[in-house]
């Protein structure tokens, strides 16, 4: 009896302790324009929060509730927030992708995100509207873990963000990117690389201490190689998944990936050491002569001593994240219940622009946000047809083991991110391996993370359990450039979601205020749900016989004609006897 009472008392104390350390973290974010010049080369408008940029960190502890009250004061743009890497189990309406789980937040409007923190690790938040976040709307989201396996292994945490930076704003860059004038789909090359949203970053450290660096690549496009001169890293977490410690001298971190690494400082303070980030120039179709792909910071042992230039290296040799082993030892998910291919390619459509495709489908945002279609279509929510031809929908049953075979028919490196889950990577090929041929040996304990890179013309095989009964969009490649259509949509246990989720009134109002329908199929139809008349669809295909090479030739012919007409028009409008601008006549003659 006494024993039982004692056990009950102990359980009560543990429960009270858990309740006591849970908290509600409330953030009031007014999103608006400010001016910044992070690379020292050009001041430009950036998207700040509460009149400041860089943005504040969101911090929480496992078990906390996070409330983010957003007011959109941009004036000229809608917005949204996505909490990248948060599974949002039970709160999928708080995930943030416009067109998938919500309507955009209109200029002048307010919106509240409210969700529980159930997972520790290193994350970030960013706009999920029209490629907006590279204009500055992205920041760190850090979740502490009082029970983490490495909590006693370090003295201090340091957040280190990497990013690329553009001098031009995203609306103009995206318009030029997705244009007949760019038929090969060459992504805009960044103007600079940043470290903690600046350059020449100094991080003060003390000798003989161990620091946990939480590293986040918040780039629009560029992956970076990262190393700390004179110091070795011990990788202990990726994308919120604890790993067995793995030593690395250099890591490769794609856009949207995160790493936590332990670094132990030296015992003397005679020298400061460079931290080097270097953008992967293989991603750029052409490298401008003016581009410095590197960004340098320093571990500063003694501020009175010089900050050394980084040493030149002969080649990049990053750690292979595929070899990491999750600390929890989760075994391979065997015998998939549902396996499907996503075959990726880039191609041109009838407007001459270059788009991305999964299984010959390029994503187009539906008229009704997909989550709202799930919630308002009853048993028909199990039919992928109702979500639209260009949504690329796959309906999953609860607790199925899902296998995605992702084949890349493209010579570029592509990061793939899955909302709502971390997936097991059971196969990842080398470059030029072609499509998966069912010919690999799977690891017993596969690596897990939520963002993986597939190599050029290679493949990757991913598995996860569909235990998050919500709708999840899977944006792929470049988050700022998902406008090119590289997205598939996974709908998990739709009827269960109907029974468990009620969308808050402010989300409904966000749609109604912009005349966005909130019921029915992708076309907004509520009677015949398989009738998609009026749904948004992609541009029509190119006529037979047209190729990207032909579009390039045609484009330059048209541009040349317009240039010639512009010169002739100017010349014809000038006064007789006036000298033409130097070079104008010579160009016209040539």
N, C-alpha and C positions, 0 to 999 in steps of 0.2 A: 504494500500500500504506500508506504513512505517512498519506496523506490519509484512507484508510478507517479506519485505527486512530484517528486524531484525531476523526473524526466519531463513531465508536463511543464514544470516551471522553466526548465532549460529551453524547451521548445518555444515557450512564450517569450523568453528573453531574446532568442534568436529572431523571432518574428518582429518584436519591437525594434530590434536593432535594424532590421531590414527596412521597416517602415520609417524609422527615424532618419535614415540616410537618403531616402527617396525625397525628391524635391520637385517643385514646379518651376521651370526656367522660362520666364517670359521675356520675349524680345519685341520691342516696338521698332519696326523698320520703315522709315519713310524713304522710298526709292526715288532718287532724282539725279539731275545732272550736276556734276562738279567739273573742275578743270585739273588735269594732272599731267606730269611730264616725267614718267618713271625712268625712261632711258636717257634723259637729259638732251634729247635731240629735237623734241617737238612737243609743245603743250597742246592738248586736245581735250574735247569733252569726253568724260568717262561717266559711267553710271555708279554713283555712290549711294551710301546709306547714311541718313541723318546728317547730310552735308559733308561726309568724310569719305575719303578713299586713300589707301586700301581699306577693305571692309573689315568689320569686327568679326572675331571668331565666335561661333556658337559652341559653347562647352556644356557638357552634361555628364552625368554618371549613370551607369546602367540602372534602370529602374525609375529614372526621372521621367517627368512629363515635360515636353517642350511645346510652348505656344509661341508662334511667330505671327504678330499682327502686322500686316503689310498695308501700306498706303502707297499707291502709285502716283507719284508727283512728277513723272517724266514729261507729261504734257503732250508729247507727240508719239508715244509708243505704248502698246500694251506690255504686260510682263507676267511673270509667274516665278515660283521658286521650286526647285527640285532638290531633295536632300539625298545626294548621290551615295548609294550604297546602303541606305536604310531600307530594310525589307518591307516596312509598312504593313506587316501582317495584321489584318483587321482594320487598317486605316488607309486602304489603297486610294481613297479619294483625296488623301493628303500628299500623294506622290509628286504631283506638279506638272507632268508633261501636258502641254496644251493639245487638245484634240484627242488625247488618250484618256486622261482621268479628270480633266477640268476644262472650263472655258478660260480664255485669257482674262487677266485683271485689267479692266479698262483704265485709261488715263483718268485720274481723279477718284477712282474707286478704291475700296478697301477690301481686304480678304484675310481670313485667319486660318493658319495651319496649326493643327493641334494633334499631337501624336505621342505615344509612349516610346521611350528608348529601351529596347530589349537586347541590344547587341553592343559590345565594346569595340573600340578600334578607331581607325583614322579615316575620316570621310570629308566631304566638302558639300557645299550648297551652291547652287547656281541657277540662273534663269534657264527655263526650258521653253523659250518662246523665240521662234524665228531666228535662231543663230545669234542671240543677243548677248550671251554671257562674255564673249571676248572683248566687248566694250567695257568690261570692268565688273559686271555683276556676278562675282564668284568669290567665295571665301571658305576658310577652313571650318570643319565641324568635327570636334574632338570629343570622344566618349571615353571617360575614365572607367577603370574596372578595379574595384577594391579587392577582387578575388583573382586578378590576372596572374598567370604563371610566372611573369617576369617582374611583378610589382616590387620585389626586393632586390632586383638586379641592377638598378640604376639610381642615380642621385637626383636627376633633374630631366624634365622633358623640354624639347625645343621643336617648334613647328617650323618646317622649312618648305616653302612652296616654290615650284618651278612653273614658268609659263612662257608662252611666246607673246609678242606684242606687235600690234599693227598701228601705224600712224593714221590710216584711214578707218572710218567707222564701218561697222558691219553691213548696214543696208546697202551701201554702195559696193562694197567688196562682194557681197553675195549676188547682187544683180549682175556684176561683171563675170562672176564665177559661173553662174547658171545662165549662159548666154550663147547665142549662135557664134559670137565672136571668140568663144573659148571652146571649140568643138572637141578638143582633146581632154577637157575636164581638168586642166592644170590648176591645182589649188593655189590660192594667193600665198606667196612666200612672206613669212613674218619679217618685220623690220628689225627686231631685236629679241633677245632672250632676257628674262627677268628671274630674279631670285628674291622671294618675299616682296614681290612687286617693286623691285628697285634693282640697281646695279651697284657693285662695289660694297656688298653687304659685309659688315663686321659682326661676328658672334663672339662675345667674350666667354672664355672658358677658364676653368681652374685646373691646375695639374692634378693628376692622380684621381680623377673622378670619372664616372661613367654617365654618359648622357644618352637618353633615348631621343633620337631624331625622328619626328613624324613627318614624312616626306610626301608631298602631294603634287602631282602634275596637273595643273588647272588650265593647260593649254587648249587652244582651239584646234590645233593641228599637230604641232611638232612634238615628237618624242625627244627625250634627252638622255644622254649618257651622263652619269653623275659619279664623281669620286672625291674623296677627301685625301689630299696628299699627305703621306707619312702616317696614315691611320687606316686600320682595317675596320670594316663594318661587320656586325653580326646581325643578320636578318632574323627578326622574331615575329613579324606580322606583315601580311599583305592584304589589302582590301578588307580589313576587319577579321581576317582569319589568322589566329596564332599559328606559327610554324615552329618546328624544331629549329634550334639555332643553326644558322648556315653562314659561314664566313665568306665575305665578298670584298674584293678590292674596288669593283666598279659595278654599277647596276644600270640597266636600261629601263626607263620608265616611260610608258606611252601616255598619251593624253588620257586622263581620268583614272590612272592607276595610283595606288598609294603603297608606301613601304614604311615600316617602323624598323629602325636599325639601332643597335647599341654600339657606341663608340667610347672607348676608354682613352682618356688623354694621357699624354706623357708626363713624366715626373719632373721635368725641368721646364723653365719658361724662356729659354734662350732664343727660341725661334717661333714665329707665327707660320701658319700653314694655309695654303690655298684650298678652297672648295671650288670645284670646277663643274659647271653644267655645260654640255655641248649638244646643240640641236642636231638631230640626225639628218644630214643633208641628202641622204638617199631618198628622202621623202619629197624633195623639191625637184620639179621638172627642170628648173634652171636656177642657178645660184647667182644672185646679183653680185657684182664685184664689190659693192659697198657693204655687203652683209658681214657682220661679225657674228658667227653662229654661237659664240661662247659667252657665258656669263660667269664672273668670278666673285666669290666671297672669301672670307677668311675665318679660320679658327684663331682667335686673338688671345694668346697667352700673356702678352705684354704689350699694351697700347703704345709704349714708348719705342718699341722696336719696329723696323720696317715691315711692310706687307709685301712679301715676295711675289714676283710674277710666277704664274704656274709653269711647270716644266712642260716641254713638248713631249708628246708620246707618239710612238710609231704606228700604233693601231689601237682600235677599240676592242676590248675583250671583256664584255659584261658577263655577269653571272646569269645562268640559265634558270629562270624562275620555274620552269617546268619540273625541275629536280627538287623543288622544295617539298617538304613533308608536313602536312598539317599536324599540329601538336596534339589534337584530340584523337588522332588515329582513325578517323572515319574511313571505313573500308569502301572498296569499289562498289558502286551500285550496279548489281548484276541483273541480267535478264530484263532489259528495258521492255516496258509495256507498250510504248509508242515511240517509234524511231522515224525521223524524217530528215530529208536533206534540205539545206539552204545553199543553193548554188549561186554564187555571187559573180556578177560581171558588171562592167561599165559599158554603156553604149549610148548612141544618140537617138533622140526622138525627132518628130517632124518639125519642131521649132529649131533644130540644129544644135541645141544644147546637149551636154553630156550628162547622163543620169546614171544612177546605180540601181541594180536590180537583184532581187532574190527570186530565183525560179521564174525569171522573165517578168517579174512584177516590180514596178517601182512604186514606192509608198506615196499616197496622197492622203492628206488629213481629211477625215470624213466630216460631213456636215454636222452630224451629232457626235459629241465625244463618245468614244467607244464604251467607256464605263457606263454612261447613261443608256446606251443601247442595251448593254447587259442587263441593267436594272429594270428596264421597261418592256421587255419583249417576252416574258414568261418562258415557256418551254422552248420557244424558238431561239432563245439565247444559245442553245447548244448547236445551232446551225451556223457554221462559219460564213455562209453566203450572206447573211443579213448585215455583216459588218463592212461589206463593200468589196468590190473587185480589187481595189488598190490599197487595201489595209493589210493584206497578206496575213489573214487571221488563221490561227490554229487553236482549236478548243481542246483543253486537257481535262481529264477526269481527276478527281481528288486522289492524292497519294500515288498516282502513277509514277513510275520511273520513266523519265523522258530522256531520249537520246537525240541530240542534234548533230548531224554530220554537216559541217560547214566547209564547203569547197570554194576556194578562191580562184577564179579564172582571170586574175589581174596581177600585173607585175609589181604592185605596191604592197607595203606593209599596212595591215589594218587591225586596229584594236576593236574588239567587240565587247559590248557591255550588256548585261542582263539585269533588268530591274527585278527586285523582289526575291532574288536568290543569289547565292554564290554557287557556281557550277564546278563540278569535277571535270578537269581536263584529262581525258583518258588517252588521247593521242594528239600529238602535234608534230606535223611533218617538218622536214627541212625545206628550204627553198626549191622551187621547180619540181616538187614531188608529184604534182598533178592531183587529180581527184582521189579521194579515199577508196581503197580497193579491198577493205575488210581483211587486211593482212598484217595487223599489228598485235603485239602483246601488251595487254593492259597492266598497269601497275596495281599492286594490292591496295595501296593507300595513295590515291591520286591527289595531285595538287588541286587546291580549290582557291578561287578568287572570283570577283564579279566582273573583271575586265581582263581579257586575254588577247594577245596579238596572234594573228595568223600570218604566216610568212608568205612572201611573194609566190604566186601560183602554187600554193600549198593547201593544206587542209588541217582542220582540228576537229576532234570529236569530243562533245561536251555532254555531261549527264547531270541531272538534278531530279529531286523528287518534288512533285507538284503538291506541296503541302501548304501553299499560301493561296487560299481561295479568293483571289482577286484578279483583276485584269492587269496585265503588265505589258507595257510596250518594251521593245528591245531595240533601242537606237544603236546604230552601229557606225563604225569608222570614226568620223570626225563629228563631235557633238555640235559644233557650230555649223557644220555643213551637212546635217542630216536632211536639209532641204533637197538634196539630190536623190533621196528616196530609199536609202539603205536601211530599212526598218521592217521588222516583222512584228506581229502582235500575238501574244500568247494569252488566251483567256482560260483561267483556271476555275473549274467547278462553278459555272455561272449561276446555277439555281441555288446553290448554297450561299453564294454571295448575295443573291436577291433576298434571302431570308435573314441575312446578318448585317447588311450595310444600309444605312440611311444617310443620304447626302445632306449636309447642313444647308440651312436657308441661304447663307451668304453665297454659296456656290451656285445655287439655283438662280439667285438674283444676278450674279455675274454673267450668266448666260442670257437671261431675259433682257437685261439692260442693253445687250448688243444684238438682240433678235436672233440669237442662236438657238435652234430647237433642242429640246432636252428629252425627247421621247422618240421611240421608234427605231427603224433601221438606219443605215448610213445615209440614206436620202431623206430622213425625217418622216418617213411614212409609217403610220400606225395601223393601217388596215391590212394591206397585203405586204407582209414583211419581206417577202422574197422579191418584190418589185423594187428595183433600184433606180428607176427613172428619176432623174434629178440629182443623183449622187455625184459627188466630185470624182473625176477620173483623170488619168494622166493624159498628157499630150499624145496625139495620134502618132503611130510609128512613121519612120521615114518611108518615102516611096521606094519601091523595089529598085535596086541598082545603086542607091546612094551609099557612100561610105564616109567615114570620118575624114579620110584623105581628100575626098571630093568636096566635103564641106569646107575644109581648110582652104582649098584652092578657090572655091566660090566666094568664101568670106573675104579673102584678100583681094579678089577681083572687085568685089563690091566696094570694099574700103578704098581701094585705089581709085575707083571711079568717083567716089564721093570726095576724096582728096582733090582729084583733078577738077571736079566741078566747083569745089570751094575756092581753089586758086583762081579758076577762070572767072567765077562770080566776083571775087574781090577785085581782080584786075579790071573787069568790065565796069565795075562801079566806081573806079578811081577816076580822078580828073585827068584829062589828057595832059601829058607832059610831066606828070608827077612820077617819081621813081618808085618802083615796086619794092617790097621788102627784100633784103638780100636773101637769095636762095629761092625765092618764090618762082621766078621765071625759069631758073635752071631746073627746078624740080618739074615744072610743067613741061619743059622741053624734053627732059630725059624720059 
